[in-house]
Amino acid sequence: MLAAVLAGCAPHEMTASEATEAANAEVNRMFPRFDRSSRTIRTDEDDGHWRVTYASADDLNSGGPVIVRVDKRTRRAAVVQSPQ
């Protein structure tokens, strides 16, 4: 029983789904009118971080996709590229 309790307390590595949730929250905070429904959202691992990309066909004309970097350890999200 002690092993089960201790196993539950161990930190788990951030999943792609959790990184996408954190990125969505940061995009909502920074760009309240940002429409994610027309964009492809891709989450990739990048050396201790997750890289969440919000891409659309219009990106070629608007300056590129929105990219959010999420630190796996601290779980902090930050917009690193935005055409807006």
Buried (B, 14 or more C-beta within 10 A) or exposed (E): EEEEEEEEEEEEEBEBEBBBBBBBEBBEEBBEEBEBEEBEBBBEEEEEBBBBBBBBEEBEEEEEBBBBBBBBEEEEBBBEBBEE
